[in-house]
Amino acid sequence: MRQWPLLVVCVCFLVGLVLILAAFWRRGAMVLGGATVLAGLFRLVLPVDVAGLLVVRSRVFDVLVTGLAGVAMIVLSLIVPGYA
């Protein structure tokens, strides 16, 4: 249980993938983006020994990359037109 932040993020990703496979692609993409933002928030607020495998580079780099990627996924899932 030392890697609980990574476990939480992975469970959120799994929920997003299940939604996508169930044909709810927009909701699934939003959940994936939210999980990515959550990973960045964990990296921002948790110390290095607790964040565990979410630590890749420096704190600033990790937070910026995951935050921007997560927000981009959420925005794209909102602006891409759905099927008619």
N, CA, C and O atoms as CSV, one atom per row, in Angstrom:
chain,resi,resn,atom,element,x,y,z
A,1,MET,N,N,0.820,-1.211,0.000
A,1,MET,CA,C,0.000,0.000,0.000
A,1,MET,C,C,0.856,1.264,0.000
A,1,MET,O,O,0.331,2.367,0.148
A,2,ARG,N,N,2.153,1.112,-0.162
A,2,ARG,CA,C,3.007,2.295,-0.207
A,2,ARG,C,C,2.769,3.095,-1.483
A,2,ARG,O,O,3.097,4.281,-1.528
A,3,GLN,N,N,2.221,2.493,-2.493
A,3,GLN,CA,C,1.985,3.172,-3.771
A,3,GLN,C,C,0.519,3.547,-3.933
A,3,GLN,O,O,-0.007,3.477,-5.044
A,4,TRP,N,N,-0.154,3.944,-2.859
A,4,TRP,CA,C,-1.586,4.243,-2.942
A,4,TRP,C,C,-1.908,5.379,-3.909
A,4,TRP,O,O,-2.959,5.315,-4.546
A,5,PRO,N,N,-1.070,6.430,-4.067
A,5,PRO,CA,C,-1.436,7.458,-5.053
A,5,PRO,C,C,-1.483,6.898,-6.476
A,5,PRO,O,O,-2.377,7.232,-7.253
A,6,LEU,N,N,-0.520,6.052,-6.806
A,6,LEU,CA,C,-0.512,5.438,-8.132
A,6,LEU,C,C,-1.700,4.500,-8.299
A,6,LEU,O,O,-2.287,4.434,-9.379
A,7,LEU,N,N,-2.058,3.781,-7.255
A,7,LEU,CA,C,-3.216,2.889,-7.309
A,7,LEU,C,C,-4.502,3.669,-7.562
A,7,LEU,O,O,-5.337,3.238,-8.358
A,8,VAL,N,N,-4.671,4.797,-6.905
A,8,VAL,CA,C,-5.868,5.630,-7.104
A,8,VAL,C,C,-5.935,6.114,-8.549
A,8,VAL,O,O,-6.991,6.059,-9.180
A,9,VAL,N,N,-4.811,6.585,-9.067
A,9,VAL,CA,C,-4.775,7.082,-10.454
A,9,VAL,C,C,-5.064,5.935,-11.427
A,9,VAL,O,O,-5.808,6.121,-12.390
A,10,CYS,N,N,-4.491,4.764,-11.190
A,10,CYS,CA,C,-4.726,3.623,-12.080
A,10,CYS,C,C,-6.184,3.166,-12.053
A,10,CYS,O,O,-6.733,2.796,-13.091
A,11,VAL,N,N,-6.810,3.188,-10.887
A,11,VAL,CA,C,-8.229,2.831,-10.802
A,11,VAL,C,C,-9.072,3.833,-11.593
A,11,VAL,O,O,-10.007,3.443,-12.292
A,12,CYS,N,N,-8.742,5.122,-11.484
A,12,CYS,CA,C,-9.469,6.143,-12.257
A,12,CYS,C,C,-9.285,5.916,-13.751
A,12,CYS,O,O,-10.240,6.045,-14.517
A,13,PHE,N,N,-8.062,5.576,-14.178
A,13,PHE,CA,C,-7.820,5.270,-15.582
A,13,PHE,C,C,-8.646,4.072,-16.023
A,13,PHE,O,O,-9.219,4.077,-17.112
A,14,LEU,N,N,-8.707,3.054,-15.188
A,14,LEU,CA,C,-9.478,1.864,-15.520
A,14,LEU,C,C,-10.960,2.195,-15.674
A,14,LEU,O,O,-11.615,1.696,-16.589
A,15,VAL,N,N,-11.488,3.026,-14.791
A,15,VAL,CA,C,-12.889,3.459,-14.905
A,15,VAL,C,C,-13.098,4.195,-16.230
A,15,VAL,O,O,-14.093,3.966,-16.918
A,16,GLY,N,N,-12.166,5.074,-16.587
A,16,GLY,CA,C,-12.265,5.794,-17.857
A,16,GLY,C,C,-12.233,4.858,-19.051
A,16,GLY,O,O,-12.994,5.040,-20.000
A,17,LEU,N,N,-11.366,3.862,-19.016
A,17,LEU,CA,C,-11.291,2.905,-20.120
A,17,LEU,C,C,-12.557,2.065,-20.226
A,17,LEU,O,O,-13.010,1.759,-21.329
A,18,VAL,N,N,-13.125,1.693,-19.092
A,18,VAL,CA,C,-14.390,0.935,-19.111
A,18,VAL,C,C,-15.503,1.790,-19.719
A,18,VAL,O,O,-16.318,1.292,-20.495
A,19,LEU,N,N,-15.535,3.065,-19.367
A,19,LEU,CA,C,-16.542,3.954,-19.960
A,19,LEU,C,C,-16.360,4.065,-21.471
A,19,LEU,O,O,-17.337,4.055,-22.220
A,20,ILE,N,N,-15.124,4.169,-21.910
A,20,ILE,CA,C,-14.864,4.257,-23.351
A,20,ILE,C,C,-15.304,2.974,-24.046
A,20,ILE,O,O,-15.934,3.020,-25.102
A,21,LEU,N,N,-14.972,1.830,-23.452
A,21,LEU,CA,C,-15.374,0.555,-24.056
A,21,LEU,C,C,-16.879,0.349,-24.042
A,21,LEU,O,O,-17.416,-0.400,-24.859
A,22,ALA,N,N,-17.561,1.014,-23.115
A,22,ALA,CA,C,-19.025,0.919,-23.048
A,22,ALA,C,C,-19.692,1.956,-23.944
A,22,ALA,O,O,-20.894,2.194,-23.825
A,23,ALA,N,N,-18.934,2.566,-24.826
A,23,ALA,CA,C,-19.420,3.528,-25.816
A,23,ALA,C,C,-19.749,4.887,-25.227
A,23,ALA,O,O,-20.477,5.660,-25.851
A,24,PHE,N,N,-19.240,5.201,-24.054
A,24,PHE,CA,C,-19.360,6.541,-23.475
A,24,PHE,C,C,-18.004,7.228,-23.591
A,24,PHE,O,O,-17.366,7.542,-22.586
A,25,TRP,N,N,-17.566,7.460,-24.846
A,25,TRP,CA,C,-16.204,7.925,-25.074
A,25,TRP,C,C,-15.952,9.305,-24.479
A,25,TRP,O,O,-14.858,9.564,-23.979
A,26,ARG,N,N,-16.929,10.184,-24.521
A,26,ARG,CA,C,-16.721,11.544,-23.998
A,26,ARG,C,C,-16.528,11.513,-22.481
A,26,ARG,O,O,-15.611,12.144,-21.954
A,27,ARG,N,N,-17.384,10.786,-21.793
A,27,ARG,CA,C,-17.237,10.667,-20.331
A,27,ARG,C,C,-15.937,9.964,-19.979
A,27,ARG,O,O,-15.245,10.364,-19.043
A,28,GLY,N,N,-15.606,8.933,-20.714
A,28,GLY,CA,C,-14.369,8.198,-20.467
A,28,GLY,C,C,-13.138,9.057,-20.665
A,28,GLY,O,O,-12.192,8.993,-19.879
A,29,ALA,N,N,-13.150,9.865,-21.723
A,29,ALA,CA,C,-12.010,10.762,-21.966
A,29,ALA,C,C,-11.906,11.812,-20.868
A,29,ALA,O,O,-10.805,12.200,-20.478
A,30,MET,N,N,-13.038,12.269,-20.374
A,30,MET,CA,C,-13.007,13.234,-19.271
A,30,MET,C,C,-12.461,12.598,-18.001
A,30,MET,O,O,-11.713,13.238,-17.262
A,31,VAL,N,N,-12.823,11.359,-17.740
A,31,VAL,CA,C,-12.299,10.663,-16.564
A,31,VAL,C,C,-10.796,10.436,-16.709
A,31,VAL,O,O,-10.053,10.592,-15.741
A,32,LEU,N,N,-10.342,10.070,-17.909
A,32,LEU,CA,C,-8.901,9.908,-18.136
A,32,LEU,C,C,-8.161,11.223,-17.906
A,32,LEU,O,O,-7.099,11.242,-17.283
A,33,GLY,N,N,-8.717,12.309,-18.403
A,33,GLY,CA,C,-8.112,13.615,-18.169
A,33,GLY,C,C,-8.115,13.982,-16.700
A,33,GLY,O,O,-7.136,14.527,-16.190
A,34,GLY,N,N,-9.210,13.687,-16.017
A,34,GLY,CA,C,-9.284,13.949,-14.584
A,34,GLY,C,C,-8.270,13.132,-13.798
A,34,GLY,O,O,-7.682,13.628,-12.837
A,35,ALA,N,N,-8.064,11.886,-14.199
A,35,ALA,CA,C,-7.068,11.044,-13.537
A,35,ALA,C,C,-5.661,11.594,-13.745
A,35,ALA,O,O,-4.820,11.526,-12.848
A,36,THR,N,N,-5.417,12.132,-14.919
A,36,THR,CA,C,-4.102,12.720,-15.189
A,36,THR,C,C,-3.890,13.974,-14.353
A,36,THR,O,O,-2.805,14.187,-13.811
A,37,VAL,N,N,-4.918,14.799,-14.248
A,37,VAL,CA,C,-4.830,15.988,-13.388
A,37,VAL,C,C,-4.648,15.558,-11.931
A,37,VAL,O,O,-3.876,16.170,-11.193
A,38,LEU,N,N,-5.352,14.517,-11.523
A,38,LEU,CA,C,-5.212,14.010,-10.160
A,38,LEU,C,C,-3.779,13.551,-9.886
A,38,LEU,O,O,-3.250,13.784,-8.799
A,39,ALA,N,N,-3.156,12.907,-10.857
A,39,ALA,CA,C,-1.757,12.497,-10.703
A,39,ALA,C,C,-0.867,13.717,-10.489
A,39,ALA,O,O,0.043,13.691,-9.660
A,40,GLY,N,N,-1.132,14.785,-11.237
A,40,GLY,CA,C,-0.365,16.014,-11.054
A,40,GLY,C,C,-0.598,16.639,-9.693
A,40,GLY,O,O,0.334,17.150,-9.073
A,41,LEU,N,N,-1.845,16.600,-9.223
A,41,LEU,CA,C,-2.136,17.140,-7.892
A,41,LEU,C,C,-1.465,16.322,-6.794
A,41,LEU,O,O,-0.937,16.881,-5.833
A,42,PHE,N,N,-1.485,14.996,-6.937
A,42,PHE,CA,C,-0.770,14.154,-5.982
A,42,PHE,C,C,0.710,14.507,-5.968
A,42,PHE,O,O,1.327,14.607,-4.907
A,43,ARG,N,N,1.270,14.693,-7.157
A,43,ARG,CA,C,2.701,15.030,-7.245
A,43,ARG,C,C,2.983,16.383,-6.615
A,43,ARG,O,O,4.056,16.594,-6.049
A,44,LEU,N,N,2.029,17.303,-6.709
A,44,LEU,CA,C,2.212,18.646,-6.162
A,44,LEU,C,C,2.176,18.647,-4.635
A,44,LEU,O,O,2.998,19.306,-3.998
A,45,VAL,N,N,1.244,17.924,-4.050
A,45,VAL,CA,C,1.028,18.052,-2.607
A,45,VAL,C,C,1.700,16.972,-1.766
A,45,VAL,O,O,1.920,17.182,-0.573
A,46,LEU,N,N,2.031,15.828,-2.351
A,46,LEU,CA,C,2.605,14.750,-1.564
A,46,LEU,C,C,4.133,14.806,-1.571
A,46,LEU,O,O,4.735,15.191,-2.573
A,47,PRO,N,N,4.758,14.426,-0.465
A,47,PRO,CA,C,6.220,14.359,-0.464
A,47,PRO,C,C,6.712,13.238,-1.385
A,47,PRO,O,O,5.950,12.341,-1.745
A,48,VAL,N,N,7.956,13.300,-1.750
A,48,VAL,CA,C,8.529,12.366,-2.721
A,48,VAL,C,C,8.387,10.916,-2.258
A,48,VAL,O,O,8.069,10.045,-3.068
A,49,ASP,N,N,8.613,10.644,-0.993
A,49,ASP,CA,C,8.538,9.258,-0.522
A,49,ASP,C,C,7.109,8.713,-0.533
A,49,ASP,O,O,6.925,7.498,-0.603
A,50,VAL,N,N,6.103,9.570,-0.465
A,50,VAL,CA,C,4.708,9.122,-0.526
A,50,VAL,C,C,4.226,9.060,-1.976
A,50,VAL,O,O,3.476,8.151,-2.335
A,51,ALA,N,N,4.644,10.010,-2.814
A,51,ALA,CA,C,4.208,10.042,-4.217
A,51,ALA,C,C,4.722,8.833,-4.984
A,51,ALA,O,O,4.102,8.417,-5.963
A,52,GLY,N,N,5.822,8.272,-4.566
A,52,GLY,CA,C,6.325,7.026,-5.135
A,52,GLY,C,C,6.583,7.072,-6.623
A,52,GLY,O,O,7.363,7.898,-7.098
A,53,LEU,N,N,5.934,6.193,-7.361
A,53,LEU,CA,C,6.191,6.063,-8.790
A,53,LEU,C,C,5.586,7.189,-9.629
A,53,LEU,O,O,5.776,7.216,-10.845
A,54,LEU,N,N,4.872,8.106,-9.010
A,54,LEU,CA,C,4.405,9.289,-9.738
A,54,LEU,C,C,5.537,10.290,-9.929
A,54,LEU,O,O,5.406,11.233,-10.709
A,55,VAL,N,N,6.634,10.096,-9.230
A,55,VAL,CA,C,7.801,10.976,-9.351
A,55,VAL,C,C,8.608,10.524,-10.556
A,55,VAL,O,O,9.109,9.400,-10.588
A,56,VAL,N,N,8.736,11.406,-11.556
A,56,VAL,CA,C,9.507,11.084,-12.751
A,56,VAL,C,C,10.677,12.046,-12.889
A,56,VAL,O,O,11.829,11.621,-12.981
A,57,ARG,N,N,10.387,13.318,-12.902
A,57,ARG,CA,C,11.417,14.352,-13.013
A,57,ARG,C,C,11.285,15.270,-11.808
A,57,ARG,O,O,10.937,14.828,-10.713
A,58,SER,N,N,11.564,16.539,-12.018
A,58,SER,CA,C,11.399,17.495,-10.922
A,58,SER,C,C,9.907,17.712,-10.659
A,58,SER,O,O,9.069,17.420,-11.512
A,59,ARG,N,N,9.592,18.219,-9.487
A,59,ARG,CA,C,8.196,18.443,-9.117
A,59,ARG,C,C,7.511,19.388,-10.101
A,59,ARG,O,O,6.388,19.128,-10.535
A,60,VAL,N,N,8.182,20.478,-10.450
A,60,VAL,CA,C,7.593,21.474,-11.369
A,60,VAL,C,C,7.303,20.832,-12.723
A,60,VAL,O,O,6.222,21.025,-13.281
A,61,PHE,N,N,8.246,20.079,-13.248
A,61,PHE,CA,C,8.065,19.433,-14.549
A,61,PHE,C,C,6.896,18.448,-14.506
A,61,PHE,O,O,6.031,18.467,-15.381
A,62,ASP,N,N,6.876,17.589,-13.486
A,62,ASP,CA,C,5.809,16.591,-13.382
A,62,ASP,C,C,4.435,17.239,-13.290
A,62,ASP,O,O,3.494,16.810,-13.958
A,63,VAL,N,N,4.320,18.272,-12.462
A,63,VAL,CA,C,3.018,18.929,-12.272
A,63,VAL,C,C,2.582,19.627,-13.559
A,63,VAL,O,O,1.420,19.527,-13.953
A,64,LEU,N,N,3.502,20.331,-14.215
A,64,LEU,CA,C,3.146,21.034,-15.452
A,64,LEU,C,C,2.729,20.065,-16.556
A,64,LEU,O,O,1.713,20.279,-17.217
A,65,VAL,N,N,3.496,19.019,-16.756
A,65,VAL,CA,C,3.197,18.087,-17.849
A,65,VAL,C,C,1.893,17.340,-17.603
A,65,VAL,O,O,1.049,17.254,-18.495
A,66,THR,N,N,1.721,16.796,-16.394
A,66,THR,CA,C,0.480,16.060,-16.141
A,66,THR,C,C,-0.729,16.992,-16.106
A,66,THR,O,O,-1.807,16.632,-16.579
A,67,GLY,N,N,-0.551,18.178,-15.551
A,67,GLY,CA,C,-1.657,19.138,-15.514
A,67,GLY,C,C,-2.084,19.569,-16.904
A,67,GLY,O,O,-3.274,19.572,-17.223
A,68,LEU,N,N,-1.113,19.934,-17.733
A,68,LEU,CA,C,-1.439,20.362,-19.098
A,68,LEU,C,C,-2.032,19.225,-19.921
A,68,LEU,O,O,-2.982,19.437,-20.674
A,69,ALA,N,N,-1.486,18.029,-19.788
A,69,ALA,CA,C,-2.022,16.887,-20.540
A,69,ALA,C,C,-3.443,16.559,-20.098
A,69,ALA,O,O,-4.306,16.280,-20.931
A,70,GLY,N,N,-3.688,16.591,-18.796
A,70,GLY,CA,C,-5.031,16.296,-18.288
A,70,GLY,C,C,-6.049,17.333,-18.715
A,70,GLY,O,O,-7.152,16.987,-19.140
A,71,VAL,N,N,-5.688,18.603,-18.605
A,71,VAL,CA,C,-6.600,19.669,-19.021
A,71,VAL,C,C,-6.849,19.590,-20.524
A,71,VAL,O,O,-7.975,19.798,-20.978
A,72,ALA,N,N,-5.809,19.292,-21.297
A,72,ALA,CA,C,-5.982,19.160,-22.749
A,72,ALA,C,C,-6.950,18.030,-23.084
A,72,ALA,O,O,-7.791,18.183,-23.969
A,73,MET,N,N,-6.841,16.896,-22.387
A,73,MET,CA,C,-7.768,15.781,-22.640
A,73,MET,C,C,-9.205,16.169,-22.310
A,73,MET,O,O,-10.133,15.838,-23.047
A,74,ILE,N,N,-9.376,16.869,-21.204
A,74,ILE,CA,C,-10.731,17.280,-20.811
A,74,ILE,C,C,-11.300,18.269,-21.819
A,74,ILE,O,O,-12.447,18.130,-22.245
A,75,VAL,N,N,-10.512,19.261,-22.203
A,75,VAL,CA,C,-10.986,20.267,-23.165
A,75,VAL,C,C,-11.304,19.612,-24.509
A,75,VAL,O,O,-12.340,19.899,-25.109
A,76,LEU,N,N,-10.422,18.741,-24.979
A,76,LEU,CA,C,-10.674,18.080,-26.259
A,76,LEU,C,C,-11.919,17.192,-26.203
A,76,LEU,O,O,-12.668,17.110,-27.177
A,77,SER,N,N,-12.140,16.534,-25.074
A,77,SER,CA,C,-13.339,15.697,-24.981
A,77,SER,C,C,-14.612,16.539,-24.989
A,77,SER,O,O,-15.676,16.057,-25.377
A,78,LEU,N,N,-14.504,17.780,-24.567
A,78,LEU,CA,C,-15.672,18.660,-24.573
A,78,LEU,C,C,-15.930,19.316,-25.928
A,78,LEU,O,O,-17.081,19.570,-26.282
A,79,ILE,N,N,-14.863,19.592,-26.691
A,79,ILE,CA,C,-15.064,20.343,-27.940
A,79,ILE,C,C,-15.189,19.477,-29.184
A,79,ILE,O,O,-15.650,19.954,-30.222
A,80,VAL,N,N,-14.786,18.211,-29.099
A,80,VAL,CA,C,-14.919,17.335,-30.265
A,80,VAL,C,C,-16.391,17.013,-30.455
A,80,VAL,O,O,-17.049,16.559,-29.519
A,81,PRO,N,N,-16.918,17.240,-31.649
A,81,PRO,CA,C,-18.345,16.972,-31.860
A,81,PRO,C,C,-18.651,15.486,-31.755
A,81,PRO,O,O,-17.842,14.642,-32.141
A,82,GLY,N,N,-19.809,15.184,-31.236
A,82,GLY,CA,C,-20.243,13.789,-31.097
A,82,GLY,C,C,-20.824,13.273,-32.400
A,82,GLY,O,O,-20.923,14.005,-33.385
A,83,TYR,N,N,-21.204,12.008,-32.394
A,83,TYR,CA,C,-21.820,11.404,-33.566
A,83,TYR,C,C,-23.260,11.897,-33.717
A,83,TYR,O,O,-23.960,12.100,-32.725
A,84,ALA,N,N,-23.691,12.086,-34.955
A,84,ALA,CA,C,-25.053,12.557,-35.202
A,84,ALA,C,C,-26.052,11.440,-35.152
A,84,ALA,O,O,-27.247,11.671,-35.340
